Amino acid sequence: MATLIKNLPQQIDYEVWQGDTWLPGTITASLNGTPINFTGYSAKMEIRHAISREIVLTLTSTPAFGITLSSAGVITLSMTAAQTSALLGEYVYDLQITYPSGTIRTYTYGTITVYLDATAN
């Protein structure tokens, strides 16, 4: 699944099963129809418990830890099976991109619902 972002920020909600590798697809960001060249940019995504707002996991692009940015405007997110094993329930997140100039913009936000997996890994 690829999501195209035209207006910022955009709400994207995710579902994942506990213990599964999470590869939700890619997000393509463009400005006036032209993909954004993310060379020199960095990204950060904090996943917080929906009620306590406690940070349970942080994904970053620099260092590469769950987020990859491409020169073709593509943002790829991922979590390992070990990371999703530690989650269960409702979480909130936002994905912030830091421009080379230092400007910070929120590109996406939403919920991540982690369901109990019936099959043990």
Rosetta constraint file for C-alpha pairs under 8 A:
AtomPair CA 1 CA 24 HARMONIC 7.00 0.50
AtomPair CA 1 CA 25 HARMONIC 4.78 0.50
AtomPair CA 1 CA 26 HARMONIC 6.50 0.50
AtomPair CA 2 CA 25 HARMONIC 5.59 0.50
AtomPair CA 2 CA 26 HARMONIC 4.73 0.50
AtomPair CA 2 CA 27 HARMONIC 5.46 0.50
AtomPair CA 2 CA 28 HARMONIC 6.96 0.50
AtomPair CA 3 CA 25 HARMONIC 7.92 0.50
AtomPair CA 3 CA 26 HARMONIC 6.38 0.50
AtomPair CA 3 CA 27 HARMONIC 4.62 0.50
AtomPair CA 3 CA 28 HARMONIC 6.01 0.50
AtomPair CA 4 CA 27 HARMONIC 5.84 0.50
AtomPair CA 4 CA 28 HARMONIC 4.74 0.50
AtomPair CA 4 CA 29 HARMONIC 5.92 0.50
AtomPair CA 4 CA 30 HARMONIC 7.54 0.50
AtomPair CA 5 CA 10 HARMONIC 6.77 0.50
AtomPair CA 5 CA 27 HARMONIC 7.06 0.50
AtomPair CA 5 CA 28 HARMONIC 6.06 0.50
AtomPair CA 5 CA 29 HARMONIC 4.84 0.50
AtomPair CA 5 CA 30 HARMONIC 6.49 0.50
AtomPair CA 5 CA 107 HARMONIC 7.84 0.50
AtomPair CA 6 CA 29 HARMONIC 6.60 0.50
AtomPair CA 6 CA 30 HARMONIC 6.04 0.50
AtomPair CA 6 CA 31 HARMONIC 6.75 0.50
AtomPair CA 6 CA 32 HARMONIC 7.83 0.50
AtomPair CA 8 CA 106 HARMONIC 6.93 0.50
AtomPair CA 8 CA 107 HARMONIC 5.38 0.50
AtomPair CA 8 CA 108 HARMONIC 7.20 0.50
AtomPair CA 9 CA 106 HARMONIC 5.63 0.50
AtomPair CA 9 CA 107 HARMONIC 4.51 0.50
AtomPair CA 9 CA 108 HARMONIC 5.05 0.50
AtomPair CA 9 CA 109 HARMONIC 6.97 0.50
AtomPair CA 10 CA 107 HARMONIC 6.23 0.50
AtomPair CA 10 CA 108 HARMONIC 4.73 0.50
AtomPair CA 10 CA 109 HARMONIC 6.44 0.50
AtomPair CA 11 CA 108 HARMONIC 5.54 0.50
AtomPair CA 11 CA 109 HARMONIC 5.00 0.50
AtomPair CA 11 CA 110 HARMONIC 5.29 0.50
AtomPair CA 12 CA 108 HARMONIC 6.41 0.50
AtomPair CA 12 CA 109 HARMONIC 6.10 0.50
AtomPair CA 12 CA 110 HARMONIC 5.34 0.50
AtomPair CA 12 CA 111 HARMONIC 7.41 0.50
AtomPair CA 13 CA 109 HARMONIC 7.67 0.50
AtomPair CA 13 CA 110 HARMONIC 4.99 0.50
AtomPair CA 13 CA 111 HARMONIC 4.84 0.50
AtomPair CA 13 CA 112 HARMONIC 5.96 0.50
AtomPair CA 14 CA 24 HARMONIC 7.62 0.50
AtomPair CA 14 CA 110 HARMONIC 7.79 0.50
AtomPair CA 14 CA 111 HARMONIC 6.22 0.50
AtomPair CA 14 CA 112 HARMONIC 4.71 0.50
AtomPair CA 14 CA 113 HARMONIC 6.32 0.50
AtomPair CA 15 CA 112 HARMONIC 5.66 0.50
AtomPair CA 15 CA 113 HARMONIC 4.81 0.50
AtomPair CA 15 CA 114 HARMONIC 5.97 0.50
AtomPair CA 15 CA 115 HARMONIC 7.56 0.50
AtomPair CA 16 CA 20 HARMONIC 7.19 0.50
AtomPair CA 16 CA 22 HARMONIC 6.60 0.50
AtomPair CA 16 CA 84 HARMONIC 7.88 0.50
AtomPair CA 16 CA 112 HARMONIC 7.37 0.50
AtomPair CA 16 CA 113 HARMONIC 6.31 0.50
AtomPair CA 16 CA 114 HARMONIC 4.92 0.50
AtomPair CA 16 CA 115 HARMONIC 6.32 0.50
AtomPair CA 17 CA 84 HARMONIC 7.46 0.50
AtomPair CA 17 CA 114 HARMONIC 5.38 0.50
AtomPair CA 17 CA 115 HARMONIC 4.73 0.50
AtomPair CA 17 CA 116 HARMONIC 6.07 0.50
AtomPair CA 17 CA 117 HARMONIC 5.52 0.50
AtomPair CA 18 CA 81 HARMONIC 7.65 0.50
AtomPair CA 18 CA 84 HARMONIC 5.14 0.50
AtomPair CA 18 CA 85 HARMONIC 4.95 0.50
AtomPair CA 18 CA 86 HARMONIC 7.56 0.50
AtomPair CA 18 CA 87 HARMONIC 6.45 0.50
AtomPair CA 18 CA 88 HARMONIC 6.48 0.50
AtomPair CA 18 CA 114 HARMONIC 5.90 0.50
AtomPair CA 18 CA 115 HARMONIC 5.75 0.50
AtomPair CA 18 CA 116 HARMONIC 5.38 0.50
AtomPair CA 18 CA 117 HARMONIC 5.29 0.50
AtomPair CA 19 CA 81 HARMONIC 4.65 0.50
AtomPair CA 19 CA 82 HARMONIC 6.31 0.50
AtomPair CA 19 CA 83 HARMONIC 7.54 0.50
AtomPair CA 19 CA 84 HARMONIC 5.11 0.50
AtomPair CA 19 CA 85 HARMONIC 4.14 0.50
AtomPair CA 19 CA 86 HARMONIC 7.88 0.50
AtomPair CA 19 CA 117 HARMONIC 6.89 0.50
AtomPair CA 19 CA 120 HARMONIC 8.00 0.50
AtomPair CA 19 CA 121 HARMONIC 6.74 0.50
AtomPair CA 20 CA 80 HARMONIC 7.28 0.50
AtomPair CA 20 CA 81 HARMONIC 4.69 0.50
AtomPair CA 20 CA 84 HARMONIC 6.37 0.50
AtomPair CA 20 CA 85 HARMONIC 7.40 0.50
AtomPair CA 21 CA 78 HARMONIC 7.50 0.50
AtomPair CA 21 CA 79 HARMONIC 5.92 0.50
AtomPair CA 21 CA 80 HARMONIC 4.77 0.50
AtomPair CA 21 CA 81 HARMONIC 4.33 0.50
AtomPair CA 21 CA 82 HARMONIC 8.00 0.50
AtomPair CA 21 CA 84 HARMONIC 7.13 0.50
AtomPair CA 22 CA 78 HARMONIC 5.28 0.50
AtomPair CA 22 CA 79 HARMONIC 4.94 0.50
AtomPair CA 22 CA 80 HARMONIC 6.41 0.50
AtomPair CA 22 CA 81 HARMONIC 7.24 0.50
AtomPair CA 22 CA 84 HARMONIC 7.56 0.50
AtomPair CA 23 CA 77 HARMONIC 6.42 0.50
AtomPair CA 23 CA 78 HARMONIC 4.90 0.50
AtomPair CA 23 CA 79 HARMONIC 6.97 0.50
AtomPair CA 24 CA 77 HARMONIC 6.80 0.50
AtomPair CA 24 CA 78 HARMONIC 7.09 0.50
AtomPair CA 25 CA 76 HARMONIC 6.70 0.50
AtomPair CA 25 CA 77 HARMONIC 7.30 0.50
AtomPair CA 26 CA 74 HARMONIC 6.42 0.50
AtomPair CA 26 CA 75 HARMONIC 5.69 0.50
AtomPair CA 26 CA 76 HARMONIC 4.86 0.50
AtomPair CA 26 CA 77 HARMONIC 7.04 0.50
AtomPair CA 27 CA 74 HARMONIC 5.63 0.50
AtomPair CA 27 CA 75 HARMONIC 5.00 0.50
AtomPair CA 27 CA 76 HARMONIC 6.51 0.50
AtomPair CA 28 CA 35 HARMONIC 7.12 0.50
AtomPair CA 28 CA 73 HARMONIC 5.39 0.50
AtomPair CA 28 CA 74 HARMONIC 4.48 0.50
AtomPair CA 28 CA 75 HARMONIC 6.20 0.50
AtomPair CA 29 CA 35 HARMONIC 5.79 0.50
AtomPair CA 29 CA 36 HARMONIC 5.95 0.50
AtomPair CA 29 CA 73 HARMONIC 5.16 0.50
AtomPair CA 29 CA 74 HARMONIC 6.46 0.50
AtomPair CA 29 CA 75 HARMONIC 7.71 0.50
AtomPair CA 30 CA 34 HARMONIC 5.00 0.50
AtomPair CA 30 CA 35 HARMONIC 4.02 0.50
AtomPair CA 30 CA 36 HARMONIC 5.16 0.50
AtomPair CA 30 CA 73 HARMONIC 6.53 0.50
AtomPair CA 31 CA 35 HARMONIC 6.34 0.50
AtomPair CA 31 CA 36 HARMONIC 6.45 0.50
AtomPair CA 35 CA 72 HARMONIC 5.68 0.50
AtomPair CA 35 CA 73 HARMONIC 4.68 0.50
AtomPair CA 35 CA 74 HARMONIC 7.91 0.50
AtomPair CA 36 CA 71 HARMONIC 7.06 0.50
AtomPair CA 36 CA 72 HARMONIC 6.38 0.50
AtomPair CA 36 CA 73 HARMONIC 4.39 0.50
AtomPair CA 37 CA 70 HARMONIC 6.88 0.50
AtomPair CA 37 CA 71 HARMONIC 4.18 0.50
AtomPair CA 37 CA 72 HARMONIC 5.52 0.50
AtomPair CA 37 CA 73 HARMONIC 5.31 0.50
AtomPair CA 38 CA 42 HARMONIC 7.84 0.50
AtomPair CA 38 CA 69 HARMONIC 5.96 0.50
AtomPair CA 38 CA 70 HARMONIC 5.64 0.50
AtomPair CA 38 CA 71 HARMONIC 4.96 0.50
AtomPair CA 38 CA 72 HARMONIC 7.30 0.50
AtomPair CA 38 CA 73 HARMONIC 6.02 0.50
AtomPair CA 39 CA 69 HARMONIC 7.71 0.50
AtomPair CA 39 CA 70 HARMONIC 6.88 0.50
AtomPair CA 39 CA 71 HARMONIC 5.52 0.50
AtomPair CA 40 CA 99 HARMONIC 7.26 0.50
AtomPair CA 40 CA 100 HARMONIC 5.65 0.50
AtomPair CA 41 CA 69 HARMONIC 7.79 0.50
AtomPair CA 41 CA 97 HARMONIC 6.86 0.50
AtomPair CA 41 CA 98 HARMONIC 5.66 0.50
AtomPair CA 41 CA 99 HARMONIC 4.90 0.50
AtomPair CA 41 CA 100 HARMONIC 5.53 0.50
AtomPair CA 42 CA 60 HARMONIC 7.62 0.50
AtomPair CA 42 CA 61 HARMONIC 5.69 0.50
AtomPair CA 42 CA 62 HARMONIC 6.10 0.50
AtomPair CA 42 CA 69 HARMONIC 7.56 0.50
AtomPair CA 42 CA 97 HARMONIC 5.73 0.50
AtomPair CA 42 CA 98 HARMONIC 5.18 0.50
AtomPair CA 42 CA 99 HARMONIC 6.89 0.50
AtomPair CA 43 CA 60 HARMONIC 5.60 0.50
AtomPair CA 43 CA 61 HARMONIC 5.21 0.50
AtomPair CA 43 CA 62 HARMONIC 7.25 0.50
AtomPair CA 43 CA 67 HARMONIC 7.02 0.50
AtomPair CA 43 CA 69 HARMONIC 7.74 0.50
AtomPair CA 43 CA 95 HARMONIC 6.97 0.50
AtomPair CA 43 CA 96 HARMONIC 5.63 0.50
AtomPair CA 43 CA 97 HARMONIC 4.43 0.50
AtomPair CA 43 CA 98 HARMONIC 6.08 0.50
AtomPair CA 44 CA 58 HARMONIC 7.12 0.50
AtomPair CA 44 CA 59 HARMONIC 5.76 0.50
AtomPair CA 44 CA 60 HARMONIC 4.49 0.50
AtomPair CA 44 CA 61 HARMONIC 6.64 0.50
AtomPair CA 44 CA 67 HARMONIC 7.70 0.50
AtomPair CA 44 CA 95 HARMONIC 5.85 0.50
AtomPair CA 44 CA 96 HARMONIC 5.40 0.50
AtomPair CA 44 CA 97 HARMONIC 6.62 0.50
AtomPair CA 45 CA 58 HARMONIC 5.67 0.50
AtomPair CA 45 CA 59 HARMONIC 5.06 0.50
AtomPair CA 45 CA 60 HARMONIC 6.38 0.50
AtomPair CA 45 CA 93 HARMONIC 6.57 0.50
AtomPair CA 45 CA 94 HARMONIC 5.69 0.50
AtomPair CA 45 CA 95 HARMONIC 4.50 0.50
AtomPair CA 45 CA 96 HARMONIC 6.35 0.50
AtomPair CA 46 CA 55 HARMONIC 6.51 0.50
AtomPair CA 46 CA 56 HARMONIC 7.80 0.50
AtomPair CA 46 CA 57 HARMONIC 6.14 0.50
AtomPair CA 46 CA 58 HARMONIC 4.54 0.50
AtomPair CA 46 CA 59 HARMONIC 6.48 0.50
AtomPair CA 46 CA 93 HARMONIC 5.60 0.50
AtomPair CA 46 CA 94 HARMONIC 6.37 0.50
AtomPair CA 46 CA 95 HARMONIC 7.27 0.50
AtomPair CA 47 CA 55 HARMONIC 5.81 0.50
AtomPair CA 47 CA 56 HARMONIC 5.87 0.50
AtomPair CA 47 CA 57 HARMONIC 5.26 0.50
AtomPair CA 47 CA 58 HARMONIC 6.11 0.50
AtomPair CA 47 CA 91 HARMONIC 6.37 0.50
AtomPair CA 47 CA 92 HARMONIC 5.83 0.50
AtomPair CA 47 CA 93 HARMONIC 4.66 0.50
AtomPair CA 47 CA 94 HARMONIC 7.44 0.50
AtomPair CA 48 CA 52 HARMONIC 7.84 0.50
AtomPair CA 48 CA 53 HARMONIC 5.03 0.50
AtomPair CA 48 CA 54 HARMONIC 5.20 0.50
AtomPair CA 48 CA 55 HARMONIC 4.27 0.50
AtomPair CA 48 CA 56 HARMONIC 5.50 0.50
AtomPair CA 48 CA 57 HARMONIC 7.18 0.50
AtomPair CA 48 CA 91 HARMONIC 5.40 0.50
AtomPair CA 48 CA 92 HARMONIC 5.35 0.50
AtomPair CA 48 CA 93 HARMONIC 6.20 0.50
AtomPair CA 49 CA 53 HARMONIC 4.82 0.50
AtomPair CA 49 CA 54 HARMONIC 5.40 0.50
AtomPair CA 49 CA 55 HARMONIC 6.55 0.50
AtomPair CA 49 CA 56 HARMONIC 6.71 0.50
AtomPair CA 49 CA 90 HARMONIC 6.50 0.50
AtomPair CA 49 CA 91 HARMONIC 4.55 0.50
AtomPair CA 49 CA 92 HARMONIC 6.42 0.50
AtomPair CA 50 CA 90 HARMONIC 5.54 0.50
AtomPair CA 50 CA 91 HARMONIC 4.45 0.50
AtomPair CA 50 CA 92 HARMONIC 5.42 0.50
AtomPair CA 53 CA 92 HARMONIC 8.00 0.50
AtomPair CA 59 CA 65 HARMONIC 5.43 0.50
AtomPair CA 59 CA 66 HARMONIC 5.07 0.50
AtomPair CA 59 CA 67 HARMONIC 6.24 0.50
AtomPair CA 60 CA 64 HARMONIC 5.87 0.50
AtomPair CA 60 CA 65 HARMONIC 5.02 0.50
AtomPair CA 60 CA 66 HARMONIC 6.01 0.50
AtomPair CA 60 CA 67 HARMONIC 5.41 0.50
AtomPair CA 61 CA 65 HARMONIC 5.91 0.50
AtomPair CA 61 CA 66 HARMONIC 6.82 0.50
AtomPair CA 61 CA 67 HARMONIC 4.67 0.50
AtomPair CA 61 CA 68 HARMONIC 5.50 0.50
AtomPair CA 61 CA 69 HARMONIC 6.96 0.50
AtomPair CA 64 CA 68 HARMONIC 6.80 0.50
AtomPair CA 66 CA 76 HARMONIC 7.93 0.50
AtomPair CA 66 CA 77 HARMONIC 5.57 0.50
AtomPair CA 66 CA 78 HARMONIC 4.81 0.50
AtomPair CA 66 CA 79 HARMONIC 5.90 0.50
AtomPair CA 67 CA 75 HARMONIC 6.99 0.50
AtomPair CA 67 CA 76 HARMONIC 5.65 0.50
AtomPair CA 67 CA 77 HARMONIC 4.78 0.50
AtomPair CA 67 CA 78 HARMONIC 6.58 0.50
AtomPair CA 68 CA 75 HARMONIC 5.76 0.50
AtomPair CA 68 CA 76 HARMONIC 5.09 0.50
AtomPair CA 68 CA 77 HARMONIC 6.70 0.50
AtomPair CA 69 CA 73 HARMONIC 7.14 0.50
AtomPair CA 69 CA 74 HARMONIC 5.91 0.50
AtomPair CA 69 CA 75 HARMONIC 4.83 0.50
AtomPair CA 69 CA 76 HARMONIC 6.63 0.50
AtomPair CA 70 CA 74 HARMONIC 5.21 0.50
AtomPair CA 70 CA 75 HARMONIC 6.63 0.50
AtomPair CA 79 CA 83 HARMONIC 5.97 0.50
AtomPair CA 79 CA 84 HARMONIC 6.64 0.50
AtomPair CA 80 CA 84 HARMONIC 6.47 0.50
AtomPair CA 81 CA 85 HARMONIC 6.02 0.50
AtomPair CA 82 CA 86 HARMONIC 6.86 0.50
AtomPair CA 83 CA 87 HARMONIC 7.22 0.50
AtomPair CA 84 CA 88 HARMONIC 7.89 0.50
AtomPair CA 84 CA 114 HARMONIC 7.74 0.50
AtomPair CA 87 CA 114 HARMONIC 6.46 0.50
AtomPair CA 88 CA 113 HARMONIC 7.58 0.50
AtomPair CA 88 CA 114 HARMONIC 4.89 0.50
AtomPair CA 88 CA 115 HARMONIC 6.06 0.50
AtomPair CA 88 CA 116 HARMONIC 6.57 0.50
AtomPair CA 89 CA 113 HARMONIC 5.71 0.50
AtomPair CA 89 CA 114 HARMONIC 5.05 0.50
AtomPair CA 89 CA 115 HARMONIC 6.41 0.50
AtomPair CA 90 CA 111 HARMONIC 6.97 0.50
AtomPair CA 90 CA 112 HARMONIC 6.10 0.50
AtomPair CA 90 CA 113 HARMONIC 4.73 0.50
AtomPair CA 90 CA 114 HARMONIC 6.47 0.50
AtomPair CA 91 CA 111 HARMONIC 5.54 0.50
AtomPair CA 91 CA 112 HARMONIC 5.07 0.50
AtomPair CA 91 CA 113 HARMONIC 6.23 0.50
AtomPair CA 92 CA 109 HARMONIC 7.56 0.50
AtomPair CA 92 CA 110 HARMONIC 5.74 0.50
AtomPair CA 92 CA 111 HARMONIC 4.39 0.50
AtomPair CA 92 CA 112 HARMONIC 6.01 0.50
AtomPair CA 93 CA 109 HARMONIC 5.54 0.50
AtomPair CA 93 CA 110 HARMONIC 5.70 0.50
AtomPair CA 93 CA 111 HARMONIC 6.17 0.50
AtomPair CA 93 CA 112 HARMONIC 7.31 0.50
AtomPair CA 94 CA 106 HARMONIC 6.74 0.50
AtomPair CA 94 CA 107 HARMONIC 7.57 0.50
AtomPair CA 94 CA 108 HARMONIC 5.62 0.50
AtomPair CA 94 CA 109 HARMONIC 4.02 0.50
AtomPair CA 94 CA 110 HARMONIC 6.57 0.50
AtomPair CA 95 CA 106 HARMONIC 5.72 0.50
AtomPair CA 95 CA 107 HARMONIC 5.73 0.50
AtomPair CA 95 CA 108 HARMONIC 5.22 0.50
AtomPair CA 95 CA 109 HARMONIC 6.21 0.50
AtomPair CA 96 CA 104 HARMONIC 6.52 0.50
AtomPair CA 96 CA 105 HARMONIC 5.48 0.50
AtomPair CA 96 CA 106 HARMONIC 4.28 0.50
AtomPair CA 96 CA 107 HARMONIC 5.87 0.50
AtomPair CA 96 CA 108 HARMONIC 7.45 0.50
AtomPair CA 97 CA 104 HARMONIC 5.69 0.50
AtomPair CA 97 CA 105 HARMONIC 5.41 0.50
AtomPair CA 97 CA 106 HARMONIC 6.33 0.50
AtomPair CA 97 CA 107 HARMONIC 6.85 0.50
AtomPair CA 98 CA 102 HARMONIC 5.96 0.50
AtomPair CA 98 CA 103 HARMONIC 5.71 0.50
AtomPair CA 98 CA 104 HARMONIC 4.46 0.50
AtomPair CA 98 CA 105 HARMONIC 6.57 0.50
AtomPair CA 99 CA 103 HARMONIC 5.22 0.50
AtomPair CA 99 CA 104 HARMONIC 6.31 0.50
